[in-house]
Every structure is written in structure tokens, then in C-alpha cells.
Amino acid sequence: MASTGRRSRAPANRDWSRGSESVRHLPWIGIVALVTGMATVSGCSRTEARVDRMEIYRNGWDTLEVAIRFVEPRFLAADRELRPDSLVLVLFSADYDTLYAGGAIRLPVVDRLLGDEEPLLLEACGRFGGSVVCDQRSILASPKRVVARPVVTWPDSLAEAVAGGAVDPAWARGRWSIDPRVERQRFGTVEWEEIGSAILPPLHLRVHVIGGESDGMDLPLPGTEGRFDLSSNPEWAAFRYDLRSAFRDSAEAYVRFDVTAHYATGRSAAGGRTLRVRALPEEQELRELSSLVEEASRTVGARLFDERGPGRLLVFVNDWSYEPSSGRYLAEVEIHRREGVFGRWQAAEGRLAVGVDGTRPVFTLAWAGDDIVDRWREAAPSDSLVLQDLPDPRRPPRPTVRR
């Protein structure tokens, strides 16, 4: 009679303690059948493997060795160690570029091409028939730094400063050069060693006035030498304010030029230097500038005007600046000449740049009448005219020796 799911009541006169042999042995038959079924399923399933241990051993920055152990978990027994059909190791950089792929457990690391403590990822995969079991570990490349001793010329050449057309352009322009080298920390020590053929990270030049309110300016450095123009930086106005404030407070300023290396893991200092620039008292500046402008105007006037007859020469200084770092004056001047007593006035405007000692004077013509321009072109092929050195206004004139 088939079971319907209900419990049947046994007859009262039935002695169940002496049941038939077939009935008494039914539980054992069920156990045997269950075990046999499990064995059959186990024999048909694929091997289940997992990574029991994965360790990385390093004896230096340029190689690493991997120890990995695969096992098969077993029920009520110790795990059984397995040997994979094949093993593949892949080393990735921080940008997931493949640095190594192969089956050797001792693999090379091109550490010189990596960044400062760049994070690396090592993946190990073992193949067992049709299945693949993988595990990963993270390691770091060597600590690195850039050593650069910058050579900074600031402000730049006077002729280029004059061509800029600003009142104080020389404060904005300069030149730089560096001879950088990449170093890494020697494995297992705190000492540093130079790396040959290393990749140089992006370098920047940080410029700021020590004690100033602004953070300064950050300038990318392409190559190992070049020029910079601070006026093109968004922080130029704040930098110039700090510079002038320092001159006003103590007549001098300390400007710091720091080279920084920009790795993916952050910035690190690579070297720097401090320039000390001084400002002269304004009264002394005015006396020196007046003397230099007067001397230069005589030479320039001879090129601008027809001085075959008597005349009167007037010079006006509209604006001026002094560059303490290079000891140069830059002045916006107007030169007027009147022919005779009742003749007409002629005028020209330009920029005069000259050292405080009268050396390397340069006059750049900004505006003049047509006849004056024609006469100027005969003397100078361009707008700038390099004059002979002027008398040093800081030295007293030599006494005249009469014979």
C-alpha cells in the first residue's frame, strides 16, 4: 500500500519486536546506499583547489621570488597539496601596465622605470584542468628621489626685459638650468644610490618670497634648461606684492627657488637655492637715475634730432624702476628739443635701461615723428639702440688737471 503522507495506526495484537529480517536490516541498506551515492558524485566532480599560501621574498629591488601553495580541501581530513598543470605570474604597475608575465617563480623587476614607492600588484594563477585559481599580493617599488641643484639667473638679460614693454619686466623673466639625477634607497639600508638610465619624473620650479603672504608660483620645467616668465603665471601679482613689501620693510628680499619632483605618489623636494636682492633708498636711486638719464639723453638726442644749429634739450622721466638683483634702472622717458629760440619743438618717447654703474645702456624708441623716425633708422636698424657705457654716477668726477 503506497504512503499517502498520513501516519497509520498499527494493530494492537501485532508483535513488532520480532519483525522479519528484511524489515530489521532496512536502516543499514539505506546507509550503504547513501555512502555509495556520495562516492559516485565525488568521483564525477572536478577537483576543487584553493591557494593555501602565497608569499613574496625580496633580496633586492630588481628581483623578487614567489612561493605559492595550492591545496584541495577535504572533508574530515587534512588538505591535500596540489601541483597545478601550469602557473602564470603577472606583475602590474600602478597604471596596470604589465611589467612581467611568465611562469618563473623568480622574476625580474625593472625598478629604475618605476616611481617613488610605486604600488605594484602581483597576480599568480594556477591551472587545474579546466579551472583556474588565482591570488594577488601588493608590493612597493623602491623609495626614490631626484637630486637637482638649480642654477637660476634672475632677472634675465636687460635687452629682453626692455623689449617686454613693462615698467618692471626684468623681475618677471629669468633663466634656469639643472643637472638632475635619480637616486633610490639602497635595499635594506637608509643610504641612497644613483640609478643609471632612470626615468625622470616631471619637475617643477616653485618660486616664492620668504616671509611673503602668498604661496608663490609653480612653473613646469621642460628639459634641463630654459627661460621662465613669471608675469604669465596667475600668482604673479601676489608675488610682486610680496617682493615690493619686503623692499619697503627692510630694503631687501629673500626669494626661494625650489625644484620639486612630481611622482604619482606625491611631490618631493629635489633641491633649491635662495637669492638675496636689495633695494636702494629712493633718494639715492633718483640721484643716480637722473645722472644716467641726462648722460644718455645727450647721446640719444644726437641720433634723434638735427643738432646742426643751437637748441634746447628737455628730458622728462614719466616712470622708472630699479632692479636690486641685477643693479639696473629702467625708465620711461620723453626727450624734447627746440630748434633755436623760437623754433618748433620736436619730441620722442622711449625706454632707457642701464646699469647703476652706467654699463650696457640700451634705449628703445617707442614713439616719434616721421622725420625723427627716418633719422633714427639711419643710425639704428631696430627700435633698440645700444649706447656706449655712461659715466658711473656713484663715483665723483675726476678733477680737471690744468697745465
C-alpha positions as a LaTeX table, in Angstrom:
\begin{tabular}{lrrr}
\hline
Residue & $x$ (\AA) & $y$ (\AA) & $z$ (\AA) \\
\hline
Met1 & 0.00 & 0.00 & 0.00 \\
Ala2 & 1.52 & 3.31 & $-1.02$ \\
Ser3 & 2.13 & 6.03 & 1.56 \\
Thr4 & $-0.15$ & 8.99 & 1.37 \\
Gly5 & 1.65 & 11.01 & 3.87 \\
Arg6 & $-0.59$ & 10.11 & 6.84 \\
Arg7 & 0.58 & 8.03 & 9.83 \\
Ser8 & $-1.17$ & 4.58 & 10.01 \\
Arg9 & $-2.05$ & 3.03 & 13.41 \\
Ala10 & $-0.56$ & $-0.45$ & 13.94 \\
Pro11 & $-2.82$ & $-3.29$ & 15.07 \\
Ala12 & $-2.68$ & $-3.86$ & 18.85 \\
Asn13 & $-2.11$ & $-7.63$ & 18.65 \\
Arg14 & 0.95 & $-7.34$ & 16.35 \\
Asp15 & 4.36 & $-8.12$ & 17.95 \\
Trp16 & 6.74 & $-5.63$ & 16.29 \\
Ser17 & 9.68 & $-6.65$ & 18.40 \\
Arg18 & 10.25 & $-9.76$ & 16.28 \\
Gly19 & 9.75 & $-8.36$ & 12.83 \\
Ser20 & 11.04 & $-10.06$ & 9.68 \\
Glu21 & 14.74 & $-9.99$ & 8.74 \\
Ser22 & 14.12 & $-7.77$ & 5.77 \\
Val23 & 12.45 & $-5.18$ & 7.97 \\
Arg24 & 15.21 & $-5.25$ & 10.62 \\
His25 & 18.01 & $-4.65$ & 8.06 \\
Leu26 & 16.38 & $-1.79$ & 6.17 \\
Pro27 & 18.29 & 1.02 & 8.02 \\
Trp28 & 21.69 & $-0.44$ & 7.10 \\
Ile29 & 20.72 & $-0.74$ & 3.48 \\
Gly30 & 19.88 & 2.98 & 3.48 \\
Ile31 & 23.27 & 3.95 & 4.90 \\
Val32 & 25.13 & 1.84 & 2.37 \\
Ala33 & 23.13 & 3.35 & $-0.45$ \\
Leu34 & 23.86 & 6.92 & 0.82 \\
Val35 & 27.62 & 6.34 & 1.04 \\
Thr36 & 27.65 & 4.73 & $-2.40$ \\
Gly37 & 25.79 & 7.73 & $-3.81$ \\
Met38 & 28.29 & 10.19 & $-2.29$ \\
Ala39 & 31.22 & 8.29 & $-3.70$ \\
Thr40 & 29.64 & 8.37 & $-7.12$ \\
Val41 & 29.08 & 12.13 & $-7.02$ \\
Ser42 & 32.60 & 12.76 & $-5.75$ \\
Gly43 & 34.11 & 10.70 & $-8.49$ \\
Cys44 & 32.26 & 12.66 & $-11.17$ \\
Ser45 & 33.06 & 16.25 & $-9.83$ \\
Arg46 & 36.17 & 18.32 & $-10.75$ \\
Thr47 & 38.97 & 18.97 & $-8.28$ \\
Glu48 & 38.36 & 21.99 & $-6.04$ \\
Ala49 & 41.66 & 23.85 & $-5.46$ \\
Arg50 & 42.45 & 26.96 & $-3.50$ \\
Val51 & 45.55 & 28.98 & $-2.59$ \\
Asp52 & 46.75 & 27.98 & 0.84 \\
Arg53 & 49.77 & 30.28 & 0.98 \\
Met54 & 51.37 & 32.96 & $-1.22$ \\
Glu55 & 54.48 & 34.78 & $-0.08$ \\
Ile56 & 56.91 & 37.16 & $-1.79$ \\
Tyr57 & 60.60 & 37.18 & $-0.94$ \\
Arg58 & 62.90 & 40.07 & $-1.93$ \\
Asn59 & 66.67 & 40.24 & $-1.76$ \\
Gly60 & 66.82 & 43.48 & $-3.75$ \\
Trp61 & 64.73 & 45.94 & $-5.71$ \\
Asp62 & 65.34 & 44.35 & $-9.13$ \\
Thr63 & 64.09 & 40.80 & $-8.48$ \\
Leu64 & 61.50 & 39.01 & $-6.40$ \\
Glu65 & 60.71 & 35.36 & $-5.68$ \\
Val66 & 57.25 & 33.91 & $-5.21$ \\
Ala67 & 56.29 & 30.90 & $-3.07$ \\
Ile68 & 52.75 & 29.68 & $-3.63$ \\
Arg69 & 50.98 & 26.52 & $-2.41$ \\
Phe70 & 47.72 & 25.12 & $-3.76$ \\
Val71 & 45.63 & 22.60 & $-1.84$ \\
Glu72 & 42.45 & 20.60 & $-2.23$ \\
Pro73 & 40.17 & 20.93 & 0.80 \\
Arg74 & 38.97 & 17.52 & 2.09 \\
Phe75 & 36.16 & 16.70 & 4.46 \\
Leu76 & 37.25 & 15.28 & 7.81 \\
Ala77 & 40.85 & 15.04 & 6.58 \\
Ala78 & 43.89 & 17.21 & 6.03 \\
Asp79 & 44.03 & 19.29 & 2.87 \\
Arg80 & 45.87 & 17.65 & 0.03 \\
Glu81 & 48.60 & 19.67 & $-1.70$ \\
Leu82 & 48.11 & 20.06 & $-5.44$ \\
Arg83 & 50.53 & 20.83 & $-8.23$ \\
Pro84 & 49.00 & 22.98 & $-10.99$ \\
Asp85 & 49.17 & 21.99 & $-14.61$ \\
Ser86 & 50.66 & 25.43 & $-15.30$ \\
Leu87 & 51.49 & 28.56 & $-13.32$ \\
Val88 & 51.41 & 32.14 & $-14.65$ \\
Leu89 & 52.70 & 35.19 & $-12.75$ \\
Val90 & 51.78 & 38.71 & $-13.89$ \\
Leu91 & 53.23 & 41.88 & $-12.36$ \\
Phe92 & 51.29 & 45.13 & $-12.87$ \\
Ser93 & 52.38 & 48.73 & $-12.32$ \\
Ala94 & 50.25 & 51.37 & $-10.62$ \\
Asp95 & 48.79 & 52.21 & $-14.05$ \\
Tyr96 & 48.10 & 48.49 & $-14.66$ \\
Asp97 & 50.80 & 48.23 & $-17.28$ \\
Thr98 & 52.19 & 44.70 & $-17.49$ \\
Leu99 & 55.75 & 44.64 & $-16.17$ \\
Tyr100 & 56.18 & 40.86 & $-16.31$ \\
Ala101 & 54.19 & 37.82 & $-17.44$ \\
Gly102 & 55.56 & 34.29 & $-17.27$ \\
Gly103 & 55.88 & 31.10 & $-15.32$ \\
Ala104 & 59.13 & 31.64 & $-13.43$ \\
Ile105 & 58.78 & 31.99 & $-9.68$ \\
Arg106 & 61.85 & 34.26 & $-9.65$ \\
Leu107 & 61.02 & 37.24 & $-11.81$ \\
Pro108 & 62.80 & 40.49 & $-12.72$ \\
Val109 & 61.53 & 43.94 & $-11.73$ \\
Val110 & 62.63 & 46.96 & $-13.78$ \\
Asp111 & 62.70 & 49.15 & $-10.71$ \\
Arg112 & 64.53 & 52.05 & $-12.38$ \\
Leu113 & 61.46 & 52.67 & $-14.56$ \\
Leu114 & 59.09 & 52.88 & $-11.60$ \\
Gly115 & 58.10 & 55.80 & $-9.41$ \\
Asp116 & 58.81 & 56.60 & $-5.81$ \\
Glu117 & 57.40 & 53.69 & $-3.80$ \\
Glu118 & 55.02 & 52.96 & $-6.66$ \\
Pro119 & 52.44 & 50.34 & $-5.67$ \\
Leu120 & 52.71 & 47.12 & $-7.69$ \\
Leu121 & 50.29 & 44.20 & $-7.97$ \\
Leu122 & 51.44 & 40.59 & $-8.42$ \\
Glu123 & 48.88 & 38.03 & $-9.57$ \\
Ala124 & 49.55 & 34.27 & $-9.54$ \\
Cys125 & 47.22 & 31.89 & $-11.37$ \\
Gly126 & 47.37 & 28.09 & $-11.37$ \\
Arg127 & 45.51 & 25.98 & $-13.88$ \\
Phe128 & 43.92 & 22.68 & $-12.83$ \\
Gly129 & 42.32 & 21.05 & $-15.81$ \\
Gly130 & 39.57 & 23.38 & $-16.94$ \\
Ser131 & 39.63 & 25.63 & $-13.88$ \\
Val132 & 41.95 & 28.49 & $-12.89$ \\
Val133 & 42.71 & 29.55 & $-9.31$ \\
Cys134 & 44.31 & 32.97 & $-8.71$ \\
Asp135 & 45.54 & 35.09 & $-5.84$ \\
Gln136 & 47.13 & 38.57 & $-5.58$ \\
Arg137 & 49.64 & 40.41 & $-3.44$ \\
Ser138 & 50.65 & 44.09 & $-3.30$ \\
Ile139 & 54.25 & 45.31 & $-3.03$ \\
Leu140 & 56.06 & 48.63 & $-3.40$ \\
Ala141 & 58.87 & 49.79 & $-5.65$ \\
Ser142 & 61.94 & 51.37 & $-4.10$ \\
Pro143 & 61.87 & 54.82 & $-2.46$ \\
Lys144 & 63.24 & 57.31 & $-4.99$ \\
Arg145 & 64.20 & 60.94 & $-5.10$ \\
Val146 & 65.55 & 63.46 & $-7.56$ \\
Val147 & 68.64 & 65.47 & $-6.69$ \\
Ala148 & 68.93 & 68.72 & $-8.62$ \\
Arg149 & 70.97 & 71.78 & $-7.81$ \\
Pro150 & 69.33 & 74.56 & $-9.82$ \\
Val151 & 71.25 & 77.46 & $-11.27$ \\
Val152 & 68.92 & 80.45 & $-11.51$ \\
Thr153 & 69.65 & 83.75 & $-13.23$ \\
Trp154 & 67.01 & 86.23 & $-12.20$ \\
Pro155 & 66.21 & 88.74 & $-13.60$ \\
Asp156 & 67.17 & 87.83 & $-17.14$ \\
Ser157 & 69.12 & 89.90 & $-19.67$ \\
Leu158 & 68.32 & 93.59 & $-19.79$ \\
Ala159 & 67.74 & 93.79 & $-23.54$ \\
Glu160 & 64.92 & 91.25 & $-23.37$ \\
Ala161 & 63.44 & 92.99 & $-20.32$ \\
Val162 & 63.28 & 96.27 & $-22.23$ \\
Ala163 & 61.62 & 94.61 & $-25.21$ \\
Gly164 & 58.79 & 93.46 & $-22.91$ \\
Gly165 & 57.41 & 96.98 & $-22.70$ \\
Ala166 & 56.53 & 96.93 & $-18.99$ \\
Val167 & 57.87 & 99.25 & $-16.34$ \\
Asp168 & 59.47 & 96.42 & $-14.36$ \\
Pro169 & 59.59 & 93.42 & $-16.70$ \\
Ala170 & 63.01 & 92.25 & $-15.58$ \\
Trp171 & 61.52 & 90.97 & $-12.33$ \\
Ala172 & 59.39 & 88.55 & $-14.33$ \\
Arg173 & 61.98 & 86.94 & $-16.56$ \\
Gly174 & 64.79 & 84.62 & $-15.73$ \\
Arg175 & 66.77 & 81.58 & $-16.76$ \\
Trp176 & 67.29 & 78.23 & $-15.11$ \\
Ser177 & 69.39 & 75.13 & $-15.58$ \\
Ile178 & 69.59 & 71.86 & $-13.67$ \\
Asp179 & 71.64 & 68.68 & $-13.79$ \\
Pro180 & 69.21 & 66.22 & $-12.17$ \\
Arg181 & 69.92 & 62.66 & $-11.17$ \\
Val182 & 67.56 & 60.00 & $-9.85$ \\
Glu183 & 68.51 & 58.11 & $-6.69$ \\
Arg184 & 66.90 & 55.26 & $-4.81$ \\
Gln185 & 67.30 & 53.99 & $-1.29$ \\
Arg186 & 69.70 & 51.09 & $-1.18$ \\
Phe187 & 67.80 & 47.90 & $-0.33$ \\
Gly188 & 67.74 & 47.21 & 3.37 \\
Thr189 & 69.56 & 50.43 & 4.31 \\
Val190 & 68.93 & 54.15 & 4.68 \\
Glu191 & 71.64 & 55.10 & 2.19 \\
Trp192 & 70.95 & 56.39 & $-1.31$ \\
Glu193 & 72.45 & 55.31 & $-4.61$ \\
Glu194 & 72.23 & 56.78 & $-8.09$ \\
Ile195 & 70.20 & 54.92 & $-10.71$ \\
Gly196 & 71.51 & 54.85 & $-14.24$ \\
Ser197 & 69.10 & 55.32 & $-17.16$ \\
Ala198 & 66.22 & 56.11 & $-14.83$ \\
Ile199 & 63.08 & 57.86 & $-15.99$ \\
Leu200 & 62.98 & 61.44 & $-14.75$ \\
Pro201 & 59.61 & 62.41 & $-13.27$ \\
Pro202 & 58.02 & 65.78 & $-14.13$ \\
Leu203 & 59.94 & 68.60 & $-12.46$ \\
His204 & 58.57 & 71.97 & $-11.35$ \\
Leu205 & 60.16 & 75.19 & $-10.09$ \\
Arg206 & 58.50 & 76.72 & $-7.05$ \\
Val207 & 59.20 & 80.46 & $-6.64$ \\
His208 & 58.20 & 82.43 & $-3.57$ \\
Val209 & 59.32 & 85.32 & $-1.41$ \\
Ile210 & 60.42 & 84.06 & 2.00 \\
Gly211 & 58.15 & 85.62 & 4.59 \\
Gly212 & 55.60 & 86.69 & 1.98 \\
Glu213 & 51.86 & 86.22 & 2.23 \\
Ser214 & 51.37 & 84.24 & $-0.98$ \\
Asp215 & 52.31 & 80.62 & $-1.62$ \\
Gly216 & 54.34 & 81.58 & $-4.66$ \\
Met217 & 54.28 & 80.25 & $-8.19$ \\
Asp218 & 54.67 & 76.78 & $-9.66$ \\
Leu219 & 56.42 & 76.55 & $-13.03$ \\
Pro220 & 56.84 & 73.31 & $-15.06$ \\
Leu221 & 60.43 & 72.65 & $-16.13$ \\
Pro222 & 60.67 & 71.05 & $-19.57$ \\
Gly223 & 64.14 & 69.63 & $-20.09$ \\
Thr224 & 67.23 & 70.65 & $-18.16$ \\
Glu225 & 67.48 & 74.35 & $-19.03$ \\
Gly226 & 65.31 & 77.16 & $-20.26$ \\
Arg227 & 63.71 & 80.50 & $-19.52$ \\
Phe228 & 60.70 & 81.49 & $-17.48$ \\
Asp229 & 58.33 & 84.43 & $-17.44$ \\
Leu230 & 56.68 & 84.91 & $-14.07$ \\
Ser231 & 54.25 & 87.51 & $-15.41$ \\
Ser232 & 52.35 & 84.78 & $-17.27$ \\
Asn233 & 51.60 & 82.98 & $-14.01$ \\
Pro234 & 48.26 & 83.66 & $-12.26$ \\
Glu235 & 50.13 & 84.31 & $-8.99$ \\
Trp236 & 52.44 & 86.96 & $-10.47$ \\
Ala237 & 50.58 & 89.90 & $-8.91$ \\
Ala238 & 50.73 & 88.36 & $-5.43$ \\
Phe239 & 54.44 & 87.54 & $-5.85$ \\
Arg240 & 55.25 & 91.08 & $-6.96$ \\
Tyr241 & 53.32 & 92.45 & $-3.99$ \\
Asp242 & 55.37 & 90.30 & $-1.60$ \\
Leu243 & 58.57 & 91.45 & $-3.27$ \\
Arg244 & 57.73 & 95.14 & $-3.02$ \\
Ser245 & 56.52 & 94.72 & 0.54 \\
Ala246 & 59.86 & 93.20 & 1.51 \\
Phe247 & 61.73 & 96.07 & $-0.12$ \\
Arg248 & 59.57 & 98.59 & 1.67 \\
Asp249 & 60.05 & 96.91 & 5.05 \\
Ser250 & 63.76 & 96.11 & 5.01 \\
Ala251 & 65.13 & 97.22 & 1.62 \\
Glu252 & 65.90 & 93.58 & 0.78 \\
Ala253 & 64.12 & 90.34 & 0.00 \\
Tyr254 & 64.96 & 86.65 & 0.00 \\
Val255 & 63.47 & 84.75 & $-2.90$ \\
Arg256 & 63.45 & 80.96 & $-2.85$ \\
Phe257 & 63.63 & 78.79 & $-5.98$ \\
Asp258 & 62.78 & 75.15 & $-5.20$ \\
Val259 & 62.80 & 72.23 & $-7.66$ \\
Thr260 & 60.16 & 69.60 & $-6.88$ \\
Ala261 & 59.73 & 66.14 & $-8.42$ \\
His262 & 56.14 & 65.13 & $-9.11$ \\
Tyr263 & 55.64 & 61.38 & $-8.73$ \\
Ala264 & 52.28 & 59.64 & $-8.85$ \\
Thr265 & 52.58 & 59.08 & $-5.09$ \\
Gly266 & 53.20 & 62.78 & $-4.38$ \\
Arg267 & 55.75 & 65.59 & $-4.60$ \\
Ser268 & 59.26 & 65.54 & $-3.17$ \\
Ala269 & 61.90 & 68.24 & $-2.86$ \\
Ala270 & 64.75 & 67.91 & $-5.34$ \\
Gly271 & 66.89 & 70.95 & $-4.46$ \\
Gly272 & 66.79 & 74.70 & $-4.39$ \\
Arg273 & 68.58 & 77.95 & $-3.79$ \\
Thr274 & 67.86 & 81.32 & $-2.21$ \\
Leu275 & 68.62 & 84.64 & $-3.88$ \\
Arg276 & 69.05 & 87.78 & $-1.81$ \\
Val277 & 68.05 & 91.01 & $-3.56$ \\
Arg278 & 68.48 & 94.51 & $-2.15$ \\
Ala279 & 66.70 & 97.78 & $-2.79$ \\
Leu280 & 68.46 & 101.14 & $-2.65$ \\
Pro281 & 66.99 & 104.13 & $-0.80$ \\
Glu282 & 64.72 & 106.09 & $-3.11$ \\
Glu283 & 66.73 & 109.31 & $-2.80$ \\
Gln284 & 69.88 & 107.55 & $-3.94$ \\
Glu285 & 68.03 & 105.89 & $-6.78$ \\
Leu286 & 66.69 & 109.21 & $-8.02$ \\
Arg287 & 70.10 & 110.88 & $-7.95$ \\
Glu288 & 71.73 & 108.05 & $-9.87$ \\
Leu289 & 68.88 & 107.75 & $-12.36$ \\
Ser290 & 68.84 & 111.49 & $-13.08$ \\
Ser291 & 72.54 & 111.48 & $-13.85$ \\
Leu292 & 72.29 & 108.45 & $-16.12$ \\
Val293 & 69.23 & 109.72 & $-18.00$ \\
Glu294 & 70.91 & 113.08 & $-18.57$ \\
Glu295 & 74.03 & 111.47 & $-19.98$ \\
Ala296 & 72.10 & 109.02 & $-22.16$ \\
Ser297 & 69.75 & 111.72 & $-23.49$ \\
Arg298 & 72.67 & 113.66 & $-24.95$ \\
Thr299 & 73.73 & 110.65 & $-26.99$ \\
Val300 & 70.19 & 109.70 & $-27.97$ \\
Gly301 & 69.29 & 113.30 & $-28.82$ \\
Ala302 & 72.15 & 113.45 & $-31.27$ \\
Arg303 & 70.61 & 110.48 & $-33.09$ \\
Leu304 & 67.04 & 111.77 & $-32.93$ \\
Phe305 & 67.31 & 115.46 & $-33.75$ \\
Asp306 & 69.12 & 117.69 & $-36.17$ \\
Glu307 & 71.56 & 119.48 & $-33.90$ \\
Arg308 & 73.43 & 121.47 & $-36.51$ \\
Gly309 & 72.02 & 124.66 & $-35.04$ \\
Pro310 & 71.53 & 125.85 & $-31.46$ \\
Gly311 & 68.71 & 124.29 & $-29.48$ \\
Arg312 & 67.37 & 123.39 & $-26.08$ \\
Leu313 & 67.02 & 119.80 & $-24.84$ \\
Leu314 & 64.50 & 118.83 & $-22.15$ \\
Val315 & 64.13 & 115.34 & $-20.65$ \\
Phe316 & 61.19 & 114.05 & $-18.59$ \\
Val317 & 61.08 & 110.78 & $-16.68$ \\
Asn318 & 57.48 & 109.52 & $-16.65$ \\
Asp319 & 58.07 & 106.29 & $-14.74$ \\
Trp320 & 61.01 & 104.26 & $-13.55$ \\
Ser321 & 62.02 & 101.20 & $-11.56$ \\
Tyr322 & 65.13 & 99.75 & $-10.02$ \\
Glu323 & 66.10 & 96.09 & $-10.13$ \\
Pro324 & 68.08 & 95.30 & $-6.98$ \\
Ser325 & 69.04 & 91.76 & $-8.06$ \\
Ser326 & 70.85 & 92.98 & $-11.18$ \\
Gly327 & 71.51 & 96.61 & $-10.23$ \\
Arg328 & 69.73 & 98.10 & $-13.26$ \\
Tyr329 & 67.44 & 101.03 & $-13.86$ \\
Leu330 & 64.54 & 101.06 & $-16.27$ \\
Ala331 & 62.97 & 104.43 & $-17.12$ \\
Glu332 & 60.18 & 105.66 & $-19.39$ \\
Val333 & 61.48 & 108.95 & $-20.76$ \\
Glu334 & 60.43 & 111.79 & $-23.07$ \\
Ile335 & 63.08 & 113.78 & $-24.90$ \\
His336 & 62.13 & 117.22 & $-26.30$ \\
Arg337 & 64.26 & 119.59 & $-28.36$ \\
Arg338 & 63.52 & 123.07 & $-29.54$ \\
Glu339 & 65.37 & 124.46 & $-32.54$ \\
Gly340 & 66.73 & 127.89 & $-31.71$ \\
Val341 & 64.78 & 130.33 & $-29.56$ \\
Phe342 & 61.53 & 130.50 & $-31.47$ \\
Gly343 & 61.72 & 127.22 & $-33.37$ \\
Arg344 & 59.28 & 124.36 & $-33.15$ \\
Trp345 & 59.52 & 121.60 & $-30.57$ \\
Gln346 & 60.28 & 118.02 & $-31.54$ \\
Ala347 & 59.65 & 115.07 & $-29.24$ \\
Ala348 & 60.32 & 111.36 & $-28.91$ \\
Glu349 & 59.43 & 108.76 & $-26.29$ \\
Gly350 & 61.31 & 105.64 & $-25.33$ \\
Arg351 & 62.64 & 103.36 & $-22.64$ \\
Leu352 & 66.11 & 103.58 & $-21.18$ \\
Ala353 & 67.68 & 100.60 & $-19.43$ \\
Val354 & 71.09 & 100.96 & $-17.86$ \\
Gly355 & 73.17 & 99.53 & $-15.02$ \\
Val356 & 73.68 & 101.58 & $-11.89$ \\
Asp357 & 77.34 & 101.89 & $-12.88$ \\
Gly358 & 76.43 & 103.18 & $-16.35$ \\
Thr359 & 77.24 & 99.95 & $-18.16$ \\
Arg360 & 75.27 & 98.41 & $-21.02$ \\
Pro361 & 72.81 & 101.26 & $-21.64$ \\
Val362 & 70.03 & 100.46 & $-24.11$ \\
Phe363 & 67.48 & 102.94 & $-25.44$ \\
Thr364 & 64.35 & 101.61 & $-27.14$ \\
Leu365 & 62.34 & 104.04 & $-29.26$ \\
Ala366 & 58.60 & 103.85 & $-28.55$ \\
Trp367 & 57.21 & 106.88 & $-30.44$ \\
Ala368 & 58.46 & 109.79 & $-32.56$ \\
Gly369 & 57.52 & 111.91 & $-35.55$ \\
Asp370 & 58.07 & 110.62 & $-39.04$ \\
Asp371 & 61.11 & 112.76 & $-39.70$ \\
Ile372 & 62.68 & 111.66 & $-36.43$ \\
Val373 & 61.95 & 108.01 & $-37.17$ \\
Asp374 & 63.66 & 108.29 & $-40.54$ \\
Arg375 & 66.71 & 109.81 & $-38.94$ \\
Trp376 & 66.64 & 107.06 & $-36.28$ \\
Arg377 & 66.54 & 104.29 & $-38.87$ \\
Glu378 & 69.70 & 105.64 & $-40.40$ \\
Ala379 & 71.51 & 105.15 & $-37.09$ \\
Ala380 & 69.81 & 102.03 & $-35.73$ \\
Pro381 & 68.32 & 99.15 & $-37.77$ \\
Ser382 & 65.87 & 98.29 & $-34.97$ \\
Asp383 & 63.95 & 100.10 & $-32.27$ \\
Ser384 & 66.69 & 99.39 & $-29.71$ \\
Leu385 & 69.98 & 101.23 & $-29.73$ \\
Val386 & 72.91 & 100.02 & $-27.61$ \\
Leu387 & 74.87 & 103.01 & $-26.32$ \\
Gln388 & 78.39 & 103.31 & $-25.06$ \\
Asp389 & 78.91 & 102.97 & $-21.32$ \\
Leu390 & 77.95 & 106.08 & $-19.37$ \\
Pro391 & 79.92 & 107.68 & $-16.52$ \\
Asp392 & 79.34 & 105.93 & $-13.20$ \\
Pro393 & 77.14 & 108.30 & $-11.14$ \\
Arg394 & 78.36 & 106.73 & $-7.89$ \\
Arg395 & 81.90 & 107.98 & $-8.41$ \\
Pro396 & 82.87 & 111.63 & $-8.10$ \\
Pro397 & 84.08 & 113.25 & $-11.32$ \\
Arg398 & 87.80 & 113.36 & $-11.85$ \\
Pro399 & 89.33 & 116.77 & $-11.19$ \\
Thr400 & 90.42 & 118.70 & $-14.21$ \\
Val401 & 94.19 & 119.00 & $-14.44$ \\
Arg402 & 95.32 & 122.35 & $-15.75$ \\
Arg403 & 98.64 & 122.72 & $-17.38$ \\
\hline
\end{tabular}
